[in-house]
Amino acid sequence: MTEDLVWLGLSEKQKMATYYKDGYFLAELADKTTKHADKTLIISDNGYYYYLTRYLIYPKKIYWVTTDQLATINPLHYSDIIVYPGKNIHGIEKGTYFIKEQFSFQNNKAFSGYLFIKQ
Amino acid sequence: MGILVTIIFLCLIGFFIIEIVGTLKGRPLLEKIAFSYGIGIGSVTLQMFCYSLMHVSWSREVILVPWLFLGVAVFLKKKLNRKSLSFTLPKDRVFLFLVTLVGLVVSYVLFEAILRPVPAWDAWSNWFIAGKAFYYARSFDPSFIHYVNNSNPPLINILVSFTYLINGEVEQRLTLLIFSFFYVCILISFYYLLRDIIGARSAMVFTLLLATTQNIIRHAGLYDVGHADLPLGYFMFCSVIFLQQFLRTRSWKYLFIFNLFIGFSTLVKSEGLPFFIISEVIVLYSMIKNREYRKILLILVGSSISLFWIFSVFVYKLPISPFIQGPLMLSRIPDVFVSMVKEFFNVGRWNFLWIAFFLGLLMRKVVSKQNIIYLLFFLQLMVYFSVYLLTPREPVGHIVGSFDRLLLHIAPIGFYLTASSFGRMLIPDTGKKKNPKREVLLNSIVN
């Protein structure tokens, strides 16, 4: 019960950041990066990030593949690609089509990934 | 405040329908509210779904105005029984103590429900995102269903959209209270059902036991699990209540309300469909046996609600459940049986509910073939058993992760049967003469 009381003093955003942790920051990043009609791809081996982001930023559309399924997709079909948690995935750049950026949340290297934005 | 208004609207709509049908005359207001909530939700879902098929965009006015007319008709044509609207507090101190305990548990659950952001995976992947999508589209949007590859019926999604519509915004966290109110309604209907059979004090003891069952609290307020299982449990439980009343009284009014509840249960989750079929077959058999051929038409009410959704699945080519595919794998029977039995003894989730349930079953002198509710319970359990023989997933892991949710659908019914079995053993209400009506009811259920 005492643990519960901590939640009372938090704002909506603080609650989401506390509860969803890096999932919330990832959704914020996806929201800021993408425009309404964009098709964003999340590459992650954890469905948590995909489902939470898809929910939080709807009506913007998000698609998902795991790293095992990478060979089945054409990265050029997507306007943005987020790789999280960070793994240096080769083959997405496809020449100079994408600008690649590394990001991390709350200056924590454990919460880092890659963002590919179509030029 | 907006959530409270939503709940009041839903209860009012259901209340108007109950009053128009003329069921539950003279019954307490609280009991009517408990049933009104589900009928209101189901009716609004059907209405909003019909609007979508007719390309009518959802708005507060377009949804609420028809019900306003119905409400006016109820107040003009029917004299509301003022006695049934009044509420008197009993003087029995033990009873009041029990009520206080139930009130404390409910308060805790409601408090927990609104503390955190929407926590469950199911909510993000399905219930709440669909509610949001339909709210933005102001319609049931099949293209969204294809986008998220969702095979669930629409009631919960549309309920979430309705809540957002009434509120005028996507209010995610407080909308969770809509789901907690199912818990409150289960407790109320459970208490009044039992009160007529085993007396007020004993009924409140069992209501407290139901209210404190850990898995029920988890689904009613913590929401780290699903959102639709407790609502389905509510609709199935209410169906059983009205089925029993119909079998006892043979009144078409109970049959009608039963058909509403059982029809709506098929719109909550796909597990409602087998329950619907089993129940309707039992009702049909009973009507043919009693030569009540005209009443068979009322089955069309439930059937049309159910077929409405099935028809839409085919028209819009919506996805179907991924769990029911392929042939029955009979070699799984021992593993599935053992894993399911283990869940019944999971005291951490169910307290001693299922142990008491089976003890109550064993203690019965004669397991009568006419005891319809037990039959329904076990047939539904058999359906769940067979799903695990069909599912493409590895069954033991699947049972560990999902069977507690399936059991939740039939938990209120299980509790009711347990309470009926043990009802005679509890201390009878003091200072009260035996109620002959109650004795008849008890005998009809226990024997």
Chai-1 contact restraints between the chains, C-beta under 6 A:
chainA,res_idxA,chainB,res_idxB,connection_type,confidence,min_distance_angstrom,max_distance_angstrom,comment,restraint_id
A,D4,B,L115,contact,1.0,0.0,6.0,A-B,restraint_1
A,W7,B,L115,contact,1.0,0.0,6.0,A-B,restraint_2
A,K15,B,P117,contact,1.0,0.0,6.0,A-B,restraint_3
A,M16,B,P117,contact,1.0,0.0,6.0,A-B,restraint_4
A,Y19,B,R116,contact,1.0,0.0,6.0,A-B,restraint_5
A,Y19,B,P117,contact,1.0,0.0,6.0,A-B,restraint_6
A,Y51,B,W124,contact,1.0,0.0,6.0,A-B,restraint_7
A,Y51,B,S125,contact,1.0,0.0,6.0,A-B,restraint_8
A,L52,B,W124,contact,1.0,0.0,6.0,A-B,restraint_9
A,Y55,B,W124,contact,1.0,0.0,6.0,A-B,restraint_10
A,Y55,B,I129,contact,1.0,0.0,6.0,A-B,restraint_11
A,Y58,B,I129,contact,1.0,0.0,6.0,A-B,restraint_12
A,Y58,B,K132,contact,1.0,0.0,6.0,A-B,restraint_13
A,P59,B,Y136,contact,1.0,0.0,6.0,A-B,restraint_14
